[in-house]
Amino acid sequence: MINVTIWNEFVHENIHDEVKAVYPEGIHMALANGLQESGFAITTATLDQPEHGLSEGVLNQTDVLIWWGHMAHDRVSDEITARVVRRVQEGMGLIVLHSGHFSKPFKALMGTSCDLKWREAGEQEILWNVNPSHPIAEGIDASVILEHEEMYGEYFDIPTPDELVFISNFAGGEVFRSGCTFRRGRGKIFYFRPGHETYPTYYKPEIIKIIANGVKWAQPAAGSALQFGNVQPVRALNEVPVV
C-alpha cells in the first residue's frame, strides 16, 4: 500500500466564500475523497498544524506527498521546506499541483524562479496527452476538456523537464507545459497544472485519475539508500585488477 500525505495550506477555503462553496471541507479533503478508491493509505496535513502537519515522523512514513498552496507560500517555514526537500532526495515522491509551482519546496528543488504568465478569466482549457505511453497518462484520452480554469502561460521558468506528459491550450491562445516530471536524488516529482481554487477541477474523474497515476509513478523505488562522503575501498588498494 502506498502511503500518501496530502498537504494543503487550507487558507482560501476559510476566508473566501466562493472557494468554500466549491471545496467546503478543503481542497485536501476533495483530493482525499477522490483518491480513496485508488487504495492508497491517505492522511492530510495543513499549514496551521504544528510543523505544518509535516513532522519528521509524518514525512518518514510518507511515500508520496501531494502539495497544494497559493496565498501563503511565505508562511511555510524554511525548516519544513528543507525537511521536504531532503525527503524527496532520499526517495519520497512529490506531486505539486497548480499554484504549488511557487511553493518553497518546489522552487528549492527546481533551482529557478518557477514564474509564469497567468490570467483568471474562467476560460476553457484543453489538456493534451502528449506522452500516451507514460504511466501517468494511463487510461487518459487524447485530451481532457476543462470548461473553466485559470490560465497559465509560457514561458514557465523551470528546468527542462525529464518528461513532458501533458500540455494545455487556453481559449485566449496561450499554451503551457501542464504535466512535467523531474528526478532529484532518488525522488520523483510530478508537476500538474490544473486546479484553481474557485473551479471544481478536483471533482473531475480524469483529473483524479491523472493524480492517482502520478502517485503510483512517484512512489519510492526499491533499492538501497544513496551513500556519500568518505568510504573504504571495495578491494585492497594493492590488489591487481583482473583484466
SERO-4910 file (N, C-alpha, C, O; in steps of 0.05 Angstrom, whole numbers):
BEGIN
 pado doro    nc1    nc2    nc3   cac1   cac2   cac3    cc1    cc2    cc3    oc1    oc2    oc3
  Met    A     17    -24      0      0      0      0     17     25      0     37     26     14
  Ile    A     10     45    -16     25     70    -18     15     89      3     -9     95      4
  Asn    A     33    100     19     25    119     40     27    147     28     48    157     21
  Val    A      4    161     26      2    187     13     -6    208     34    -25    204     49
  Thr    A      9    230     35      2    253     51     -6    276     33     10    284     16
  Ile    A    -30    286     37    -40    308     21    -37    334     37    -50    337     58
  Trp    A    -20    352     28    -16    377     42    -30    400     27    -27    403      3
  Asn    A    -45    415     42    -60    438     32    -57    461     52    -61    457     76
  Glu    A    -50    485     42    -48    507     61    -75    513     74    -75    523     97
  Phe    A    -97    507     62   -124    510     74   -129    538     84   -139    542    107
  Val    A   -123    557     68   -128    586     75   -152    597     59   -170    608     71
  His    A   -151    594     32   -173    604     16   -200    594     26   -219    610     28
  Glu    A   -202    569     32   -228    557     39   -239    569     65   -264    568     70
  Asn    A   -222    579     82   -231    590    108   -237    620    107   -250    630    125
  Ile    A   -229    634     86   -233    663     85   -249    672     61   -258    695     61
  His    A   -251    655     40   -265    664     16   -289    646     11   -287    622      7
  Asp    A   -313    659     12   -338    643     10   -340    629    -17   -350    607    -18
  Glu    A   -330    641    -38   -332    629    -65   -315    603    -67   -322    585    -81
  Val    A   -293    602    -52   -277    578    -51   -290    557    -33   -290    534    -40
  Lys    A   -300    566    -10   -313    548      8   -337    535     -4   -343    512      2
  Ala    A   -351    549    -22   -374    538    -36   -366    515    -54   -382    496    -58
  Val    A   -342    516    -65   -333    495    -83   -320    472    -67   -324    448    -73
  Tyr    A   -304    479    -47   -290    459    -31   -296    464     -1   -279    473     14
  Pro    A   -320    457      8   -328    463     35   -311    450     57   -308    461     79
  Glu    A   -300    427     51   -282    413     70   -253    418     65   -235    408     79
  Gly    A   -247    434     44   -220    440     37   -211    423     13   -221    401      8
  Ile    A   -192    434     -3   -182    421    -26   -169    394    -18   -172    374    -33
  His    A   -156    393      5   -144    368     13   -164    345     17   -158    322     11
  Met    A   -188    352     27   -208    332     31   -221    323      5   -227    300      1
  Ala    A   -224    342    -14   -234    335    -40   -215    315    -54   -224    296    -66
  Leu    A   -189    321    -52   -169    303    -63   -169    276    -49   -168    255    -62
  Ala    A   -170    276    -22   -170    252     -7   -194    234    -14   -192    210    -17
  Asn    A   -218    247    -16   -242    232    -23   -240    220    -51   -248    197    -56
  Gly    A   -230    236    -70   -227    227    -97   -207    204   -100   -212    187   -117
  Leu    A   -186    205    -85   -165    185    -87   -170    160    -71   -155    140    -73
  Gln    A   -191    160    -54   -196    138    -36   -199    112    -51   -190     91    -41
  Glu    A   -213    112    -73   -218     88    -88   -192     76   -100   -192     53   -109
  Ser    A   -171     91   -100   -146     81   -112   -131     62    -93   -111     49   -100
  Gly    A   -141     60    -68   -129     41    -49   -105     51    -34    -91     36    -22
  Phe    A   -100     77    -35    -78     89    -20    -85     91      9   -108     94     17
  Ala    A    -64     91     26    -68     99     54    -63    129     56    -41    139     53
  Ile    A    -84    144     61    -84    174     57    -86    188     84   -103    181    101
  Thr    A    -68    207     88    -70    226    111    -69    254     99    -59    258     77
  Thr    A    -78    273    114    -78    301    105    -62    318    126    -60    311    149
  Ala    A    -52    341    116    -38    359    133    -43    387    123    -47    391     99
  Thr    A    -43    407    141    -49    435    133    -29    454    146    -15    447    166
  Leu    A    -28    478    136     -8    497    144     -9    504    174     13    506    186
  Asp    A    -32    507    186    -34    516    213    -30    495    234    -31    500    258
  Gln    A    -26    470    226    -20    449    245      9    452    255     25    465    241
  Pro    A     15    442    278     43    442    287     62    430    266     57    409    255
  Glu    A     84    444    260    103    436    239     89    433    212     97    417    196
  His    A     67    449    208     51    447    184     41    419    178     35    412    156
  Gly    A     39    403    199     30    375    196     51    357    183     45    334    176
  Leu    A     75    367    180     96    352    166    120    347    185    142    356    179
  Ser    A    115    334    207    136    327    225    155    307    213    149    295    192
  Glu    A    178    303    225    196    282    216    182    255    214    186    240    195
  Gly    A    166    249    234    152    224    235    133    220    212    132    199    199
  Val    A    118    241    206     98    240    184    113    236    158    106    219    142
  Leu    A    133    253    152    147    251    127    162    224    124    165    214    102
  Asn    A    173    214    146    187    188    144    168    165    137    177    145    126
  Gln    A    142    169    143    122    148    136    108    154    109     90    139    101
  Thr    A    116    176     96    102    184     71    118    174     47    141    179     44
  Asp    A    103    159     30    115    150      4    113    172    -17    132    177    -32
  Val    A     90    185    -18     85    207    -37     71    230    -23     51    226    -10
  Leu    A     82    254    -27     70    278    -15     57    294    -38     70    300    -58
  Ile    A     31    301    -35     17    318    -54     15    346    -42      8    348    -18
  Trp    A     22    366    -57     24    394    -46      7    413    -62      9    416    -86
  Trp    A    -12    427    -47    -27    449    -59    -24    473    -41    -29    473    -18
  Gly    A    -15    495    -53    -12    520    -39    -15    543    -58    -12    540    -83
  His    A    -21    567    -47    -25    590    -65    -19    616    -51      1    630    -58
  Met    A    -35    624    -31    -32    651    -20    -15    652      5    -12    674     17
  Ala    A     -4    630     14     11    630     39     38    616     36     48    604     55
  His    A     50    617     12     76    605      8     96    615     28    113    600     38
  Asp    A     95    641     34    115    653     51    112    644     80    130    648     96
  Arg    A     90    633     87     85    624    115     96    595    120     96    586    143
  Val    A    105    582     99    117    556    103    146    560    113    161    575    100
  Ser    A    152    548    135    179    553    147    201    541    130    198    521    116
  Asp    A    224    554    133    248    544    118    256    516    129    266    500    114
  Glu    A    252    512    155    259    486    166    242    463    154    253    442    147
  Ile    A    216    468    151    199    447    139    205    444    109    205    422     99
  Thr    A    211    466     96    219    465     68    243    447     64    244    430     47
  Ala    A    264    451     81    288    435     79    282    406     85    294    388     73
  Arg    A    264    402    103    256    374    111    243    360     87    250    337     82
  Val    A    225    374     73    212    362     50    232    357     27    232    335     15
  Val    A    249    376     22    270    373      1    287    349      7    294    333    -11
  Arg    A    296    346     32    313    324     39    299    297     35    311    278     25
  Arg    A    274    295     42    259    270     39    255    263      9    256    240      2
  Val    A    251    284     -7    249    279    -36    276    267    -46    276    248    -61
  Gln    A    297    280    -38    324    270    -47    329    242    -37    344    227    -50
  Glu    A    317    234    -15    321    207     -4    303    187    -18    307    163    -16
  Gly    A    282    197    -33    265    178    -48    236    183    -46    221    170    -61
  Met    A    226    200    -28    198    206    -27    188    219    -52    201    238    -62
  Gly    A    165    211    -63    154    223    -87    140    250    -79    131    253    -56
  Leu    A    139    268    -98    126    294    -94    109    301   -118    119    301   -140
  Ile    A     84    307   -113     66    316   -134     58    345   -127     45    349   -106
  Val    A     65    363   -144     59    392   -139     37    400   -157     39    398   -182
  Leu    A     16    411   -146     -8    418   -160    -11    448   -164     -6    464   -146
  His    A    -20    456   -188    -28    483   -195     -9    504   -184     15    504   -192
  Ser    A    -18    522   -166     -1    544   -157     20    536   -138     35    553   -128
  Gly    A     22    510   -132     45    500   -118     71    503   -132     93    498   -121
  His    A     70    512   -158     95    518   -172    111    540   -158    136    541   -162
  Phe    A     98    557   -142    112    578   -127    118    570    -98    128    586    -83
  Ser    A    113    545    -91    118    536    -64    148    535    -59    164    532    -77
  Lys    A    155    538    -34    184    537    -27    197    511    -33    219    511    -44
  Pro    A    185    488    -27    198    463    -34    203    459    -64    224    451    -73
  Phe    A    182    466    -81    185    462   -110    207    481   -121    223    472   -137
  Lys    A    207    506   -112    228    524   -122    256    516   -113    275    518   -129
  Ala    A    258    505    -89    284    496    -80    293    472    -96    317    470   -102
  Leu    A    275    454   -103    282    430   -118    288    437   -148    304    424   -161
  Met    A    275    458   -158    279    465   -186    303    483   -189    317    482   -210
  Gly    A    309    501   -170    331    519   -172    327    542   -191    346    555   -200
  Thr    A    301    548   -198    294    570   -215    272    586   -203    262    579   -181
  Ser    A    263    608   -216    242    625   -205    215    611   -206    197    617   -189
  Cys    A    211    592   -224    185    578   -228    163    598   -235    139    592   -230
  Asp    A    169    621   -246    149    641   -253    136    634   -279    146    618   -295
  Leu    A    114    648   -285     98    643   -309     79    666   -314     78    685   -298
  Lys    A     64    664   -336     42    683   -341     16    671   -331     13    647   -330
  Trp    A     -3    688   -323    -28    678   -313    -51    698   -319    -46    722   -323
  Arg    A    -75    688   -319    -99    704   -322   -123    688   -311   -127    665   -318
  Glu    A   -138    701   -294   -162    688   -283   -187    698   -297   -197    720   -290
  Ala    A   -196    683   -317   -219    692   -333   -239    669   -337   -258    672   -353
  Gly    A   -235    647   -324   -254    625   -326   -256    613   -354   -277    605   -362
  Glu    A   -234    613   -369   -235    605   -396   -230    575   -399   -221    561   -381
  Gln    A   -237    564   -423   -234    536   -427   -205    528   -430   -189    542   -442
  Glu    A   -198    505   -418   -171    494   -421   -174    466   -433   -191    450   -425
  Ile    A   -158    461   -453   -156    433   -464   -129    422   -456   -108    433   -464
  Leu    A   -130    401   -441   -106    387   -431   -100    365   -451   -115    346   -453
  Trp    A    -77    367   -465    -70    347   -485    -50    327   -475    -30    334   -462
  Asn    A    -56    302   -480    -39    279   -472    -18    276   -494    -24    265   -516
  Val    A      6    285   -489     27    285   -509     48    262   -505     68    260   -519
  Asn    A     42    245   -485     60    223   -479     43    199   -470     45    190   -447
  Pro    A     26    189   -488      6    169   -480     17    143   -470      2    128   -457
  Ser    A     42    136   -475     53    111   -464     65    115   -436     73     95   -424
  His    A     65    140   -426     76    144   -399     56    134   -378     32    136   -381
  Pro    A     66    122   -356     48    112   -335     29    132   -324      7    125   -316
  Ile    A     37    158   -323     19    178   -312     -5    183   -331    -26    193   -322
  Ala    A     -1    177   -356    -23    181   -376    -40    156   -380    -58    156   -397
  Glu    A    -35    135   -365    -50    110   -369    -80    115   -365    -89    126   -345
  Gly    A    -96    106   -384   -125    108   -382   -136    136   -389   -160    141   -385
  Ile    A   -119    154   -398   -128    181   -404   -130    185   -434   -113    176   -450
  Asp    A   -152    197   -443   -157    201   -471   -137    221   -483   -120    232   -469
  Ala    A   -139    226   -509   -121    244   -522   -123    272   -511   -103    287   -511
  Ser    A   -146    280   -501   -149    306   -489   -170    306   -467   -188    289   -467
  Val    A   -167    324   -448   -187    328   -427   -195    358   -428   -178    375   -427
  Ile    A   -221    362   -429   -231    390   -431   -240    399   -403   -257    387   -390
  Leu    A   -229    422   -395   -238    435   -370   -252    461   -379   -239    479   -390
  Glu    A   -277    463   -374   -293    485   -384   -285    512   -372   -286    532   -386
  His    A   -276    511   -347   -268    536   -334   -243    531   -317   -243    515   -299
  Glu    A   -222    546   -323   -198    544   -308   -183    571   -309   -188    588   -326
  Glu    A   -164    574   -291   -145    597   -292   -124    591   -314   -115    568   -317
  Met    A   -117    611   -329    -97    608   -350    -69    610   -338    -63    629   -323
  Tyr    A    -52    591   -345    -23    593   -341    -11    592   -369    -18    576   -386
  Gly    A      9    610   -373     21    612   -400     51    612   -399     63    619   -379
  Glu    A     63    604   -421     92    604   -424    102    632   -427     88    649   -438
  Tyr    A    126    639   -419    146    620   -411    143    612   -382    139    628   -364
  Phe    A    146    585   -376    146    574   -349    175    570   -342    189    553   -354
  Asp    A    185    585   -322    214    585   -316    221    561   -298    224    564   -273
  Ile    A    222    538   -310    230    513   -296    253    501   -312    257    507   -336
  Pro    A    269    483   -300    289    468   -316    274    451   -337    251    445   -334
  Thr    A    288    444   -358    276    427   -378    267    401   -365    283    388   -352
  Pro    A    241    395   -367    231    371   -354    245    345   -364    253    344   -387
  Asp    A    246    325   -346    256    299   -355    236    288   -376    245    276   -396
  Glu    A    211    291   -371    190    282   -389    167    302   -389    160    313   -368
  Leu    A    155    305   -412    131    322   -415    108    304   -421    108    289   -441
  Val    A     88    304   -403     65    285   -406     40    300   -416     25    288   -432
  Phe    A     36    325   -408     12    340   -416     20    368   -423     38    380   -410
  Ile    A      7    379   -444      8    408   -449    -21    418   -450    -39    403   -456
  Ser    A    -24    444   -445    -51    456   -446    -52    479   -466    -32    492   -470
  Asn    A    -75    482   -478    -80    507   -492   -106    520   -481   -124    505   -472
  Phe    A   -107    546   -482   -129    561   -469   -144    577   -490   -133    583   -512
  Ala    A   -168    585   -483   -185    599   -502   -172    625   -511   -177    634   -533
  Gly    A   -156    637   -494   -143    662   -501   -119    659   -519   -107    679   -528
  Gly    A   -111    634   -524    -89    629   -543    -63    619   -532    -46    609   -546
  Glu    A    -60    621   -505    -35    612   -493    -33    581   -492    -53    567   -493
  Val    A     -8    572   -490     -2    544   -485     15    542   -460     27    561   -451
  Phe    A     16    517   -448     31    514   -423     39    484   -420     23    466   -427
  Arg    A     63    480   -409     72    453   -402     59    445   -376     69    452   -354
  Ser    A     37    430   -377     20    426   -354     25    400   -339     16    397   -317
  Gly    A     41    382   -350     48    357   -336     77    351   -341     84    341   -362
  Cys    A     94    356   -321    123    353   -324    134    335   -302    125    337   -279
  Thr    A    153    319   -309    167    302   -289    196    310   -286    209    320   -304
  Phe    A    206    306   -261    233    312   -254    243    290   -235    227    277   -222
  Arg    A    269    287   -233    281    270   -213    302    286   -198    319    300   -210
  Arg    A    301    283   -172    321    296   -155    331    276   -134    315    266   -118
  Gly    A    357    269   -135    366    247   -118    352    222   -126    352    214   -149
  Arg    A    340    208   -106    325    184   -111    295    190   -115    280    172   -120
  Gly    A    287    215   -112    259    222   -112    249    230   -139    263    241   -156
  Lys    A    223    224   -144    210    232   -169    189    253   -163    175    252   -143
  Ile    A    188    273   -181    170    296   -178    152    298   -203    161    296   -225
  Phe    A    126    303   -198    107    308   -220     93    335   -214     79    338   -194
  Tyr    A     97    354   -232     83    379   -231     58    377   -249     61    370   -272
  Phe    A     34    383   -238      9    381   -253     -7    406   -250    -14    413   -227
  Arg    A    -12    421   -272    -22    448   -271    -51    452   -262    -55    470   -246
  Pro    A    -71    437   -271    -99    444   -266   -105    444   -236    -92    430   -220
  Gly    A   -125    461   -228   -134    461   -200   -137    487   -186   -131    490   -163
  His    A   -147    508   -201   -152    534   -188   -174    531   -167   -193    515   -171
  Glu    A   -171    545   -146   -188    541   -122   -218    548   -126   -235    539   -111
  Thr    A   -225    564   -146   -253    572   -150   -267    555   -170   -291    560   -176
  Tyr    A   -254    534   -181   -266    516   -200   -266    488   -190   -247    480   -176
  Pro    A   -286    472   -197   -288    444   -186   -271    424   -200   -279    401   -205
  Thr    A   -247    432   -207   -229    415   -223   -223    388   -210   -221    367   -223
  Tyr    A   -220    388   -183   -212    364   -169   -236    345   -164   -233    325   -149
  Tyr    A   -259    351   -175   -281    332   -175   -283    317   -202   -299    299   -205
  Lys    A   -266    325   -221   -267    313   -248   -252    287   -248   -229    286   -241
  Pro    A   -265    265   -255   -253    238   -253   -226    236   -268   -207    224   -258
  Glu    A   -224    249   -291   -199    247   -306   -176    260   -292   -153    250   -293
  Ile    A   -181    282   -278   -160    296   -263   -151    279   -239   -127    276   -234
  Ile    A   -170    267   -225   -164    250   -203   -148    225   -213   -130    216   -200
  Lys    A   -156    215   -236   -142    192   -247   -113    199   -253    -95    183   -248
  Ile    A   -108    222   -264    -80    230   -270    -64    233   -244    -41    224   -243
  Ile    A    -76    245   -224    -62    248   -198    -56    220   -186    -34    216   -176
  Ala    A    -76    202   -187    -72    175   -177    -49    161   -193    -32    147   -181
  Asn    A    -49    164   -219    -27    153   -235      0    165   -226     20    151   -225
  Gly    A     -1    191   -221     24    204   -212     34    193   -186     58    190   -182
  Val    A     16    187   -168     24    175   -142     37    148   -147     59    143   -135
  Lys    A     25    132   -163     37    105   -169     65    108   -182     83     93   -175
  Trp    A     67    127   -200     93    131   -214    114    142   -194    137    134   -196
  Ala    A    106    159   -176    125    173   -159    133    158   -134    151    167   -119
  Gln    A    119    136   -128    126    121   -104    155    113   -103    167    109   -125
  Pro    A    167    111    -80    196    105    -78    203     79    -92    188     59    -91
  Ala    A    225     80   -106    236     56   -119    251     39    -99    262     49    -80
  Ala    A    250     13   -104    266     -5    -87    295      0    -91    304      9   -112
  Gly    A    311     -6    -70    340     -3    -72    351      9    -47    336     19    -30
  Ser    A    377      8    -44    390     18    -20    391     48    -21    390     61    -43
  Ala    A    395     60      2    397     89      4    423     99     -9    443     84     -9
  Leu    A    422    123    -19    446    135    -30    467    140     -8    460    146     14
  Gln    A    492    136    -15    514    140      4    533    161     -7    540    161    -30
  Phe    A    542    178     11    561    199      4    583    201     25    581    188     46
  Gly    A    603    216     19    625    221     38    647    201     36    649    185     16
  Asn    A    664    201     56    688    184     56    681    154     58    664    147     74
  Val    A    693    138     41    687    109     42    712     93     41    733    103     33
  Gln    A    711     68     49    733     49     47    733     37     19    712     35      7
  Pro    A    757     29      9    758     17    -18    743     -9    -18    741    -23      2
  Val    A    732    -16    -42    717    -41    -44    736    -65    -47    727    -88    -44
  Arg    A    761    -60    -52    781    -81    -51    807    -69    -42    811    -44    -42
  Ala    A    826    -86    -34    852    -75    -24    865    -58    -46    865    -66    -69
  Leu    A    876    -36    -37    888    -17    -57    912    -29    -71    919    -20    -93
  Asn    A    925    -49    -59    948    -61    -73    941    -86    -89    958    -99   -100
  Glu    A    914    -91    -91    905   -114   -107    907   -107   -136    899    -86   -145
  Val    A    917   -126   -152    920   -122   -180    893   -127   -194    881   -149   -190
  Pro    A    882   -108   -209    856   -112   -222    857   -135   -242    877   -139   -255
  Val    A    835   -149   -243    833   -171   -262    824   -160   -289    804   -146   -290
  Val    A    839   -165   -310    832   -154   -337    816   -175   -352    808   -170   -375
***
